[in-house]
Amino acid sequence: MAPQENIPVAANVLGTIGTILWCVQLVPQIWTNWRTKDTKGLPSTMMFLWAACGVPFGAYNVIQQFNYPLQIQPQLFMCFCLVSWCQTLHYSRKWGVLKVVLLAVTMAVVFAGIETALILTLKPLYDRGSNTGVLVVGIVASILLAIGLLPPYGELWKRRGRVIGINWIFLSMDWFGAFFSVMSLAAQSSFDILGGVLYIVCILLELGIFLSHIIWRFRTRKIRKEGKSRGKTFDEIAAEHEEQGLPFKFAERKSSKALKREKKDDVEIGYNRR
């Protein structure tokens, strides 16, 4: 596809709205992570893959000469993803602050260097009519974005559809950011398919996360209502069942690794009691 020229005002306006949302959408998540000092339920792989996605995503938008808001968007998106990724390393894996800060700066420099190299290498080729390199970059960006949204689905499976650790304001802003961005592409003189696919993938996968939690709330409505009448939360009821060894339909699923660890601990406890 030829570079975009004579960008319509509507495309710039919609792109600006999408950019603003995607520039600040992670701020509520970052704030929640910092306030609770906990990132349980927020996969670190998601944040890292999204940060990495910003490299081909940004190069693609610049080479295609999208409206300026859409060219700036991936760069800011990448920076906030790196911050959130480092928070998961600090709060969940207990890495030191200095270590995660140095890692964040290093990755930012590496990502910026790779993106610059892609732009300087592929843009001259693209201007001469060779679309292959840009096509590959766009495909890689779409794949990384999609793969980055898969780890939350692992968390959903683990908790039987329940969403924890993900800030709903962040998810809503991210969804609307993708929506306005794809509308911005539609308002341009020609619709860029790859760019559109990237945003549409984000829209659909995040919609799945919303629906999953809504279904979970519907399925657990009686349990939560009963718990509320007893002054207990859903987590407290689940903990009661676990302590008493009673089966609980909505108990958190455990990985095979966690089950093996528990089995090993039980064996050690039994051995120590002898």
Secondary structure, 3 states (H helix, E strand, C coil): CCCCCCCCHHHHHHHHHHHHHHHHCCHHHHHHHHHHCCCCCCCHHHHHHHHHHHHHHHHHHHHCCCCHHHHHHHHHHHHHHHHHHHHHHHHCCCCCHHHHHHHHHHHHHHHHHHHHHHHHHHHHHHHCCCCHHHHHHHHHHHHHHHHHCCHHHHHHHHCCCCCCCCCHHHHHHHHHHHHHHHHHHHHCCCCCHHHHHHHHHHHHHHHHHHHHHHHHHHHCHHHHHHHHHCCCCHHHHHHHHHHHCCCCCCCCCCCHHHHHHHHHHHHHHHHHHC
